[in-house]
Amino acid sequence: MGNKCVYCNVEITDERAVDICSPCGHGIWGSKMFQAIVSNMGDARDKGDLYQGSVTSVKSNF
């Protein structure tokens, strides 16, 4: 998709819901917390919860 890490601008190749690469995420929050954040944000994205109040176009996920 072409997302880049908001901290180091490295290309993020997977489809995660957060724009933070694994090395930066692990350095900031630690491994367990970063994995929980990625997992919970992914679940929220899949449910459509991340798009509440968004003014951007959304894939028909509802």
PDB file of N, H, CA, C and O in Angstrom:
ATOM      1  N   MET A   1       0.827  -1.198   0.000  1.00  0.00           N
ATOM      2  CA  MET A   1       0.000   0.000   0.000  1.00  0.00           C
ATOM      3  C   MET A   1       0.864   1.251   0.000  1.00  0.00           C
ATOM      4  O   MET A   1       0.428   2.296  -0.483  1.00  0.00           O
ATOM      5  N   GLY A   2       2.068   1.170   0.524  1.00  0.00           N
ATOM      6  H   GLY A   2       2.422   0.321   0.916  1.00  0.00           H
ATOM      7  CA  GLY A   2       2.949   2.315   0.481  1.00  0.00           C
ATOM      8  C   GLY A   2       2.965   3.160   1.733  1.00  0.00           C
ATOM      9  O   GLY A   2       3.379   4.317   1.676  1.00  0.00           O
ATOM     10  N   ASN A   3       2.531   2.630   2.861  1.00  0.00           N
ATOM     11  H   ASN A   3       2.194   1.689   2.908  1.00  0.00           H
ATOM     12  CA  ASN A   3       2.595   3.386   4.107  1.00  0.00           C
ATOM     13  C   ASN A   3       4.032   3.482   4.582  1.00  0.00           C
ATOM     14  O   ASN A   3       4.839   2.582   4.347  1.00  0.00           O
ATOM     15  N   LYS A   4       4.341   4.579   5.249  1.00  0.00           N
ATOM     16  H   LYS A   4       3.686   5.309   5.440  1.00  0.00           H
ATOM     17  CA  LYS A   4       5.671   4.773   5.813  1.00  0.00           C
ATOM     18  C   LYS A   4       5.551   5.000   7.311  1.00  0.00           C
ATOM     19  O   LYS A   4       4.558   5.539   7.799  1.00  0.00           O
ATOM     20  N   CYS A   5       6.578   4.578   8.024  1.00  0.00           N
ATOM     21  H   CYS A   5       7.384   4.139   7.628  1.00  0.00           H
ATOM     22  CA  CYS A   5       6.632   4.761   9.469  1.00  0.00           C
ATOM     23  C   CYS A   5       6.647   6.257   9.791  1.00  0.00           C
ATOM     24  O   CYS A   5       7.380   7.024   9.166  1.00  0.00           O
ATOM     25  N   VAL A   6       5.845   6.662  10.754  1.00  0.00           N
ATOM     26  H   VAL A   6       5.249   6.039  11.261  1.00  0.00           H
ATOM     27  CA  VAL A   6       5.783   8.072  11.122  1.00  0.00           C
ATOM     28  C   VAL A   6       7.030   8.527  11.874  1.00  0.00           C
ATOM     29  O   VAL A   6       7.268   9.728  12.006  1.00  0.00           O
ATOM     30  N   TYR A   7       7.826   7.583  12.368  1.00  0.00           N
ATOM     31  H   TYR A   7       7.633   6.608  12.260  1.00  0.00           H
ATOM     32  CA  TYR A   7       9.032   7.931  13.107  1.00  0.00           C
ATOM     33  C   TYR A   7      10.284   7.940  12.238  1.00  0.00           C
ATOM     34  O   TYR A   7      11.082   8.873  12.324  1.00  0.00           O
ATOM     35  N   CYS A   8      10.471   6.914  11.399  1.00  0.00           N
ATOM     36  H   CYS A   8       9.823   6.156  11.330  1.00  0.00           H
ATOM     37  CA  CYS A   8      11.730   6.807  10.645  1.00  0.00           C
ATOM     38  C   CYS A   8      11.537   6.817   9.128  1.00  0.00           C
ATOM     39  O   CYS A   8      12.519   6.761   8.387  1.00  0.00           O
ATOM     40  N   ASN A   9      10.300   6.888   8.657  1.00  0.00           N
ATOM     41  H   ASN A   9       9.503   6.934   9.259  1.00  0.00           H
ATOM     42  CA  ASN A   9       9.949   6.949   7.233  1.00  0.00           C
ATOM     43  C   ASN A   9      10.312   5.712   6.428  1.00  0.00           C
ATOM     44  O   ASN A   9      10.350   5.784   5.200  1.00  0.00           O
ATOM     45  N   VAL A  10      10.579   4.585   7.068  1.00  0.00           N
ATOM     46  H   VAL A  10      10.548   4.527   8.066  1.00  0.00           H
ATOM     47  CA  VAL A  10      10.838   3.350   6.332  1.00  0.00           C
ATOM     48  C   VAL A  10       9.505   2.838   5.772  1.00  0.00           C
ATOM     49  O   VAL A  10       8.453   3.037   6.379  1.00  0.00           O
ATOM     50  N   GLU A  11       9.561   2.184   4.623  1.00  0.00           N
ATOM     51  H   GLU A  11      10.416   2.022   4.131  1.00  0.00           H
ATOM     52  CA  GLU A  11       8.364   1.617   3.998  1.00  0.00           C
ATOM     53  C   GLU A  11       7.813   0.472   4.851  1.00  0.00           C
ATOM     54  O   GLU A  11       8.565  -0.398   5.292  1.00  0.00           O
ATOM     55  N   ILE A  12       6.509   0.477   5.079  1.00  0.00           N
ATOM     56  H   ILE A  12       5.898   1.183   4.721  1.00  0.00           H
ATOM     57  CA  ILE A  12       5.839  -0.605   5.801  1.00  0.00           C
ATOM     58  C   ILE A  12       5.151  -1.463   4.754  1.00  0.00           C
ATOM     59  O   ILE A  12       4.257  -1.001   4.044  1.00  0.00           O
ATOM     60  N   THR A  13       5.576  -2.720   4.666  1.00  0.00           N
ATOM     61  H   THR A  13       6.302  -3.095   5.243  1.00  0.00           H
ATOM     62  CA  THR A  13       5.113  -3.569   3.572  1.00  0.00           C
ATOM     63  C   THR A  13       3.837  -4.338   3.875  1.00  0.00           C
ATOM     64  O   THR A  13       3.162  -4.780   2.946  1.00  0.00           O
ATOM     65  N   ASP A  14       3.485  -4.513   5.147  1.00  0.00           N
ATOM     66  H   ASP A  14       4.034  -4.154   5.901  1.00  0.00           H
ATOM     67  CA  ASP A  14       2.261  -5.255   5.447  1.00  0.00           C
ATOM     68  C   ASP A  14       1.077  -4.302   5.576  1.00  0.00           C
ATOM     69  O   ASP A  14       1.240  -3.085   5.479  1.00  0.00           O
ATOM     70  N   GLU A  15      -0.089  -4.845   5.790  1.00  0.00           N
ATOM     71  H   GLU A  15      -0.221  -5.833   5.868  1.00  0.00           H
ATOM     72  CA  GLU A  15      -1.324  -4.058   5.823  1.00  0.00           C
ATOM     73  C   GLU A  15      -1.782  -3.763   7.248  1.00  0.00           C
ATOM     74  O   GLU A  15      -2.967  -3.892   7.554  1.00  0.00           O
ATOM     75  N   ARG A  16      -0.871  -3.376   8.109  1.00  0.00           N
ATOM     76  H   ARG A  16       0.092  -3.271   7.860  1.00  0.00           H
ATOM     77  CA  ARG A  16      -1.240  -3.099   9.497  1.00  0.00           C
ATOM     78  C   ARG A  16      -2.002  -1.781   9.596  1.00  0.00           C
ATOM     79  O   ARG A  16      -1.923  -0.938   8.703  1.00  0.00           O
ATOM     80  N   ALA A  17      -2.726  -1.619  10.671  1.00  0.00           N
ATOM     81  H   ALA A  17      -2.789  -2.304  11.397  1.00  0.00           H
ATOM     82  CA  ALA A  17      -3.565  -0.445  10.870  1.00  0.00           C
ATOM     83  C   ALA A  17      -2.790   0.738  11.444  1.00  0.00           C
ATOM     84  O   ALA A  17      -3.301   1.857  11.452  1.00  0.00           O
ATOM     85  N   VAL A  18      -1.583   0.514  11.916  1.00  0.00           N
ATOM     86  H   VAL A  18      -1.168  -0.396  11.909  1.00  0.00           H
ATOM     87  CA  VAL A  18      -0.769   1.594  12.470  1.00  0.00           C
ATOM     88  C   VAL A  18       0.404   1.871  11.542  1.00  0.00           C
ATOM     89  O   VAL A  18       0.978   0.945  10.969  1.00  0.00           O
ATOM     90  N   ASP A  19       0.756   3.123  11.396  1.00  0.00           N
ATOM     91  H   ASP A  19       0.290   3.875  11.862  1.00  0.00           H
ATOM     92  CA  ASP A  19       1.854   3.517  10.515  1.00  0.00           C
ATOM     93  C   ASP A  19       3.157   3.640  11.296  1.00  0.00           C
ATOM     94  O   ASP A  19       3.813   4.681  11.281  1.00  0.00           O
ATOM     95  N   ILE A  20       3.512   2.566  11.971  1.00  0.00           N
ATOM     96  H   ILE A  20       2.979   1.720  11.984  1.00  0.00           H
ATOM     97  CA  ILE A  20       4.752   2.502  12.744  1.00  0.00           C
ATOM     98  C   ILE A  20       5.407   1.168  12.433  1.00  0.00           C
ATOM     99  O   ILE A  20       4.768   0.122  12.541  1.00  0.00           O
ATOM    100  N   CYS A  21       6.680   1.196  12.046  1.00  0.00           N
ATOM    101  H   CYS A  21       7.200   2.046  11.958  1.00  0.00           H
ATOM    102  CA  CYS A  21       7.382  -0.043  11.721  1.00  0.00           C
ATOM    103  C   CYS A  21       7.675  -0.831  12.997  1.00  0.00           C
ATOM    104  O   CYS A  21       7.639  -0.287  14.101  1.00  0.00           O
ATOM    105  N   SER A  22       7.963  -2.105  12.830  1.00  0.00           N
ATOM    106  H   SER A  22       7.993  -2.548  11.933  1.00  0.00           H
ATOM    107  CA  SER A  22       8.211  -2.971  13.989  1.00  0.00           C
ATOM    108  C   SER A  22       9.402  -2.521  14.831  1.00  0.00           C
ATOM    109  O   SER A  22       9.281  -2.483  16.056  1.00  0.00           O
ATOM    110  N   PRO A  23      10.554  -2.174  14.233  1.00  0.00           N
ATOM    111  CA  PRO A  23      11.672  -1.731  15.081  1.00  0.00           C
ATOM    112  C   PRO A  23      11.334  -0.491  15.923  1.00  0.00           C
ATOM    113  O   PRO A  23      11.693  -0.425  17.098  1.00  0.00           O
ATOM    114  N   CYS A  24      10.647   0.484  15.328  1.00  0.00           N
ATOM    115  H   CYS A  24      10.355   0.430  14.373  1.00  0.00           H
ATOM    116  CA  CYS A  24      10.270   1.679  16.094  1.00  0.00           C
ATOM    117  C   CYS A  24       9.228   1.332  17.154  1.00  0.00           C
ATOM    118  O   CYS A  24       9.322   1.793  18.291  1.00  0.00           O
ATOM    119  N   GLY A  25       8.237   0.521  16.787  1.00  0.00           N
ATOM    120  H   GLY A  25       8.161   0.146  15.863  1.00  0.00           H
ATOM    121  CA  GLY A  25       7.199   0.126  17.741  1.00  0.00           C
ATOM    122  C   GLY A  25       7.765  -0.620  18.926  1.00  0.00           C
ATOM    123  O   GLY A  25       7.379  -0.371  20.068  1.00  0.00           O
ATOM    124  N   HIS A  26       8.691  -1.549  18.654  1.00  0.00           N
ATOM    125  H   HIS A  26       9.004  -1.752  17.726  1.00  0.00           H
ATOM    126  CA  HIS A  26       9.312  -2.304  19.751  1.00  0.00           C
ATOM    127  C   HIS A  26      10.178  -1.391  20.612  1.00  0.00           C
ATOM    128  O   HIS A  26      10.233  -1.559  21.830  1.00  0.00           O
ATOM    129  N   GLY A  27      10.853  -0.428  19.991  1.00  0.00           N
ATOM    130  H   GLY A  27      10.808  -0.292  19.001  1.00  0.00           H
ATOM    131  CA  GLY A  27      11.695   0.495  20.740  1.00  0.00           C
ATOM    132  C   GLY A  27      10.900   1.455  21.607  1.00  0.00           C
ATOM    133  O   GLY A  27      11.356   1.851  22.680  1.00  0.00           O
ATOM    134  N   ILE A  28       9.717   1.829  21.149  1.00  0.00           N
ATOM    135  H   ILE A  28       9.347   1.508  20.278  1.00  0.00           H
ATOM    136  CA  ILE A  28       8.897   2.794  21.878  1.00  0.00           C
ATOM    137  C   ILE A  28       8.090   2.120  22.987  1.00  0.00           C
ATOM    138  O   ILE A  28       8.116   2.567  24.134  1.00  0.00           O
ATOM    139  N   TRP A  29       7.373   1.044  22.648  1.00  0.00           N
ATOM    140  H   TRP A  29       7.352   0.681  21.716  1.00  0.00           H
ATOM    141  CA  TRP A  29       6.449   0.422  23.597  1.00  0.00           C
ATOM    142  C   TRP A  29       6.912  -0.915  24.142  1.00  0.00           C
ATOM    143  O   TRP A  29       6.346  -1.402  25.121  1.00  0.00           O
ATOM    144  N   GLY A  30       7.921  -1.522  23.542  1.00  0.00           N
ATOM    145  H   GLY A  30       8.381  -1.126  22.747  1.00  0.00           H
ATOM    146  CA  GLY A  30       8.313  -2.880  23.908  1.00  0.00           C
ATOM    147  C   GLY A  30       7.530  -3.886  23.070  1.00  0.00           C
ATOM    148  O   GLY A  30       6.481  -3.562  22.513  1.00  0.00           O
ATOM    149  N   SER A  31       8.044  -5.092  22.988  1.00  0.00           N
ATOM    150  H   SER A  31       8.896  -5.355  23.440  1.00  0.00           H
ATOM    151  CA  SER A  31       7.477  -6.099  22.083  1.00  0.00           C
ATOM    152  C   SER A  31       6.033  -6.469  22.408  1.00  0.00           C
ATOM    153  O   SER A  31       5.183  -6.473  21.517  1.00  0.00           O
ATOM    154  N   LYS A  32       5.746  -6.778  23.666  1.00  0.00           N
ATOM    155  H   LYS A  32       6.436  -6.775  24.389  1.00  0.00           H
ATOM    156  CA  LYS A  32       4.398  -7.233  24.024  1.00  0.00           C
ATOM    157  C   LYS A  32       3.358  -6.141  23.813  1.00  0.00           C
ATOM    158  O   LYS A  32       2.285  -6.402  23.268  1.00  0.00           O
ATOM    159  N   MET A  33       3.666  -4.927  24.238  1.00  0.00           N
ATOM    160  H   MET A  33       4.538  -4.715  24.681  1.00  0.00           H
ATOM    161  CA  MET A  33       2.711  -3.830  24.097  1.00  0.00           C
ATOM    162  C   MET A  33       2.500  -3.480  22.628  1.00  0.00           C
ATOM    163  O   MET A  33       1.368  -3.230  22.213  1.00  0.00           O
ATOM    164  N   PHE A  34       3.570  -3.459  21.834  1.00  0.00           N
ATOM    165  H   PHE A  34       4.489  -3.662  22.171  1.00  0.00           H
ATOM    166  CA  PHE A  34       3.425  -3.127  20.421  1.00  0.00           C
ATOM    167  C   PHE A  34       2.584  -4.179  19.700  1.00  0.00           C
ATOM    168  O   PHE A  34       1.739  -3.830  18.876  1.00  0.00           O
ATOM    169  N   GLN A  35       2.801  -5.456  19.998  1.00  0.00           N
ATOM    170  H   GLN A  35       3.487  -5.740  20.667  1.00  0.00           H
ATOM    171  CA  GLN A  35       1.994  -6.511  19.380  1.00  0.00           C
ATOM    172  C   GLN A  35       0.524  -6.358  19.772  1.00  0.00           C
ATOM    173  O   GLN A  35      -0.360  -6.581  18.945  1.00  0.00           O
ATOM    174  N   ALA A  36       0.256  -5.980  21.019  1.00  0.00           N
ATOM    175  H   ALA A  36       0.974  -5.799  21.690  1.00  0.00           H
ATOM    176  CA  ALA A  36      -1.125  -5.763  21.460  1.00  0.00           C
ATOM    177  C   ALA A  36      -1.748  -4.581  20.717  1.00  0.00           C
ATOM    178  O   ALA A  36      -2.908  -4.644  20.311  1.00  0.00           O
ATOM    179  N   ILE A  37      -0.985  -3.514  20.542  1.00  0.00           N
ATOM    180  H   ILE A  37      -0.043  -3.463  20.872  1.00  0.00           H
ATOM    181  CA  ILE A  37      -1.484  -2.338  19.826  1.00  0.00           C
ATOM    182  C   ILE A  37      -1.808  -2.695  18.382  1.00  0.00           C
ATOM    183  O   ILE A  37      -2.884  -2.358  17.887  1.00  0.00           O
ATOM    184  N   VAL A  38      -0.888  -3.372  17.702  1.00  0.00           N
ATOM    185  H   VAL A  38      -0.015  -3.646  18.104  1.00  0.00           H
ATOM    186  CA  VAL A  38      -1.098  -3.750  16.303  1.00  0.00           C
ATOM    187  C   VAL A  38      -2.321  -4.663  16.186  1.00  0.00           C
ATOM    188  O   VAL A  38      -3.147  -4.491  15.290  1.00  0.00           O
ATOM    189  N   SER A  39      -2.429  -5.624  17.087  1.00  0.00           N
ATOM    190  H   SER A  39      -1.757  -5.763  17.815  1.00  0.00           H
ATOM    191  CA  SER A  39      -3.556  -6.559  17.058  1.00  0.00           C
ATOM    192  C   SER A  39      -4.884  -5.844  17.296  1.00  0.00           C
ATOM    193  O   SER A  39      -5.841  -6.045  16.549  1.00  0.00           O
ATOM    194  N   ASN A  40      -4.941  -5.012  18.331  1.00  0.00           N
ATOM    195  H   ASN A  40      -4.163  -4.849  18.938  1.00  0.00           H
ATOM    196  CA  ASN A  40      -6.183  -4.312  18.659  1.00  0.00           C
ATOM    197  C   ASN A  40      -6.576  -3.305  17.585  1.00  0.00           C
ATOM    198  O   ASN A  40      -7.759  -3.162  17.275  1.00  0.00           O
ATOM    199  N   MET A  41      -5.606  -2.611  17.019  1.00  0.00           N
ATOM    200  H   MET A  41      -4.645  -2.726  17.271  1.00  0.00           H
ATOM    201  CA  MET A  41      -5.907  -1.667  15.941  1.00  0.00           C
ATOM    202  C   MET A  41      -6.390  -2.405  14.697  1.00  0.00           C
ATOM    203  O   MET A  41      -7.283  -1.923  14.000  1.00  0.00           O
ATOM    204  N   GLY A  42      -5.814  -3.561  14.416  1.00  0.00           N
ATOM    205  H   GLY A  42      -5.089  -3.953  14.983  1.00  0.00           H
ATOM    206  CA  GLY A  42      -6.266  -4.370  13.286  1.00  0.00           C
ATOM    207  C   GLY A  42      -7.696  -4.847  13.475  1.00  0.00           C
ATOM    208  O   GLY A  42      -8.500  -4.812  12.544  1.00  0.00           O
ATOM    209  N   ASP A  43      -8.008  -5.293  14.687  1.00  0.00           N
ATOM    210  H   ASP A  43      -7.355  -5.321  15.443  1.00  0.00           H
ATOM    211  CA  ASP A  43      -9.375  -5.725  14.986  1.00  0.00           C
ATOM    212  C   ASP A  43     -10.359  -4.566  14.844  1.00  0.00           C
ATOM    213  O   ASP A  43     -11.447  -4.736  14.294  1.00  0.00           O
ATOM    214  N   ALA A  44      -9.979  -3.392  15.339  1.00  0.00           N
ATOM    215  H   ALA A  44      -9.096  -3.254  15.786  1.00  0.00           H
ATOM    216  CA  ALA A  44     -10.841  -2.216  15.234  1.00  0.00           C
ATOM    217  C   ALA A  44     -11.043  -1.822  13.774  1.00  0.00           C
ATOM    218  O   ALA A  44     -12.149  -1.453  13.380  1.00  0.00           O
ATOM    219  N   ARG A  45      -9.993  -1.896  12.975  1.00  0.00           N
ATOM    220  H   ARG A  45      -9.094  -2.196  13.295  1.00  0.00           H
ATOM    221  CA  ARG A  45     -10.108  -1.584  11.549  1.00  0.00           C
ATOM    222  C   ARG A  45     -11.058  -2.559  10.868  1.00  0.00           C
ATOM    223  O   ARG A  45     -11.897  -2.155  10.063  1.00  0.00           O
ATOM    224  N   ASP A  46     -10.927  -3.844  11.190  1.00  0.00           N
ATOM    225  H   ASP A  46     -10.246  -4.173  11.844  1.00  0.00           H
ATOM    226  CA  ASP A  46     -11.783  -4.862  10.578  1.00  0.00           C
ATOM    227  C   ASP A  46     -13.256  -4.668  10.929  1.00  0.00           C
ATOM    228  O   ASP A  46     -14.133  -4.979  10.123  1.00  0.00           O
ATOM    229  N   LYS A  47     -13.531  -4.157  12.128  1.00  0.00           N
ATOM    230  H   LYS A  47     -12.819  -3.905  12.783  1.00  0.00           H
ATOM    231  CA  LYS A  47     -14.912  -3.892  12.544  1.00  0.00           C
ATOM    232  C   LYS A  47     -15.433  -2.573  11.982  1.00  0.00           C
ATOM    233  O   LYS A  47     -16.639  -2.327  12.001  1.00  0.00           O
ATOM    234  N   GLY A  48     -14.538  -1.722  11.482  1.00  0.00           N
ATOM    235  H   GLY A  48     -13.558  -1.921  11.467  1.00  0.00           H
ATOM    236  CA  GLY A  48     -14.940  -0.417  10.980  1.00  0.00           C
ATOM    237  C   GLY A  48     -14.880   0.673  12.026  1.00  0.00           C
ATOM    238  O   GLY A  48     -15.303   1.799  11.763  1.00  0.00           O
ATOM    239  N   ASP A  49     -14.368   0.372  13.204  1.00  0.00           N
ATOM    240  H   ASP A  49     -14.024  -0.542  13.419  1.00  0.00           H
ATOM    241  CA  ASP A  49     -14.338   1.350  14.291  1.00  0.00           C
ATOM    242  C   ASP A  49     -13.339   2.480  14.070  1.00  0.00           C
ATOM    243  O   ASP A  49     -13.486   3.542  14.676  1.00  0.00           O
ATOM    244  N   LEU A  50     -12.341   2.292  13.235  1.00  0.00           N
ATOM    245  H   LEU A  50     -12.222   1.430  12.743  1.00  0.00           H
ATOM    246  CA  LEU A  50     -11.345   3.343  13.029  1.00  0.00           C
ATOM    247  C   LEU A  50     -11.857   4.451  12.127  1.00  0.00           C
ATOM    248  O   LEU A  50     -11.227   5.504  12.030  1.00  0.00           O
ATOM    249  N   TYR A  51     -12.983   4.237  11.469  1.00  0.00           N
ATOM    250  H   TYR A  51     -13.495   3.382  11.548  1.00  0.00           H
ATOM    251  CA  TYR A  51     -13.480   5.201  10.494  1.00  0.00           C
ATOM    252  C   TYR A  51     -14.569   6.106  11.046  1.00  0.00           C
ATOM    253  O   TYR A  51     -15.160   6.868  10.281  1.00  0.00           O
ATOM    254  N   GLN A  52     -14.856   6.053  12.327  1.00  0.00           N
ATOM    255  H   GLN A  52     -14.376   5.434  12.948  1.00  0.00           H
ATOM    256  CA  GLN A  52     -15.893   6.892  12.905  1.00  0.00           C
ATOM    257  C   GLN A  52     -15.473   8.347  12.837  1.00  0.00           C
ATOM    258  O   GLN A  52     -14.411   8.715  13.338  1.00  0.00           O
ATOM    259  N   GLY A  53     -16.292   9.165  12.227  1.00  0.00           N
ATOM    260  H   GLY A  53     -17.155   8.866  11.820  1.00  0.00           H
ATOM    261  CA  GLY A  53     -16.005  10.583  12.113  1.00  0.00           C
ATOM    262  C   GLY A  53     -14.996  10.923  11.043  1.00  0.00           C
ATOM    263  O   GLY A  53     -14.579  12.076  10.935  1.00  0.00           O
ATOM    264  N   SER A  54     -14.596   9.955  10.255  1.00  0.00           N
ATOM    265  H   SER A  54     -14.935   9.018  10.342  1.00  0.00           H
ATOM    266  CA  SER A  54     -13.605  10.184   9.212  1.00  0.00           C
ATOM    267  C   SER A  54     -14.235  10.922   8.041  1.00  0.00           C
ATOM    268  O   SER A  54     -15.394  10.682   7.700  1.00  0.00           O
ATOM    269  N   VAL A  55     -13.481  11.809   7.433  1.00  0.00           N
ATOM    270  H   VAL A  55     -12.541  12.004   7.709  1.00  0.00           H
ATOM    271  CA  VAL A  55     -13.964  12.531   6.260  1.00  0.00           C
ATOM    272  C   VAL A  55     -13.377  11.959   4.977  1.00  0.00           C
ATOM    273  O   VAL A  55     -13.634  12.478   3.891  1.00  0.00           O
ATOM    274  N   THR A  56     -12.595  10.903   5.094  1.00  0.00           N
ATOM    275  H   THR A  56     -12.386  10.481   5.976  1.00  0.00           H
ATOM    276  CA  THR A  56     -12.015  10.263   3.921  1.00  0.00           C
ATOM    277  C   THR A  56     -12.933   9.165   3.419  1.00  0.00           C
ATOM    278  O   THR A  56     -13.830   8.716   4.133  1.00  0.00           O
ATOM    279  N   SER A  57     -12.705   8.739   2.194  1.00  0.00           N
ATOM    280  H   SER A  57     -11.977   9.104   1.614  1.00  0.00           H
ATOM    281  CA  SER A  57     -13.522   7.651   1.662  1.00  0.00           C
ATOM    282  C   SER A  57     -13.114   6.344   2.325  1.00  0.00           C
ATOM    283  O   SER A  57     -11.938   6.118   2.612  1.00  0.00           O
ATOM    284  N   VAL A  58     -14.087   5.499   2.562  1.00  0.00           N
ATOM    285  H   VAL A  58     -15.043   5.682   2.329  1.00  0.00           H
ATOM    286  CA  VAL A  58     -13.875   4.252   3.272  1.00  0.00           C
ATOM    287  C   VAL A  58     -14.333   3.109   2.384  1.00  0.00           C
ATOM    288  O   VAL A  58     -15.379   3.189   1.739  1.00  0.00           O
ATOM    289  N   LYS A  59     -13.536   2.036   2.356  1.00  0.00           N
ATOM    290  H   LYS A  59     -12.686   1.970   2.880  1.00  0.00           H
ATOM    291  CA  LYS A  59     -13.988   0.835   1.657  1.00  0.00           C
ATOM    292  C   LYS A  59     -15.251   0.338   2.333  1.00  0.00           C
ATOM    293  O   LYS A  59     -15.392   0.446   3.551  1.00  0.00           O
ATOM    294  N   SER A  60     -16.131  -0.184   1.581  1.00  0.00           N
ATOM    295  H   SER A  60     -16.016  -0.272   0.591  1.00  0.00           H
ATOM    296  CA  SER A  60     -17.386  -0.693   2.129  1.00  0.00           C
ATOM    297  C   SER A  60     -17.089  -1.846   3.072  1.00  0.00           C
ATOM    298  O   SER A  60     -16.983  -2.997   2.650  1.00  0.00           O
ATOM    299  N   ASN A  61     -16.959  -1.530   4.337  1.00  0.00           N
ATOM    300  H   ASN A  61     -17.045  -0.594   4.680  1.00  0.00           H
ATOM    301  CA  ASN A  61     -16.556  -2.491   5.354  1.00  0.00           C
ATOM    302  C   ASN A  61     -17.692  -2.763   6.331  1.00  0.00           C
ATOM    303  O   ASN A  61     -17.539  -3.550   7.265  1.00  0.00           O
ATOM    304  N   PHE A  62     -18.805  -2.124   6.118  1.00  0.00           N
ATOM    305  H   PHE A  62     -18.929  -1.485   5.359  1.00  0.00           H
ATOM    306  CA  PHE A  62     -19.895  -2.202   7.082  1.00  0.00           C
ATOM    307  C   PHE A  62     -20.989  -3.092   6.562  1.00  0.00           C
ATOM    308  O   PHE A  62     -22.001  -3.285   7.235  1.00  0.00           O
TER     309      PHE A  62
END
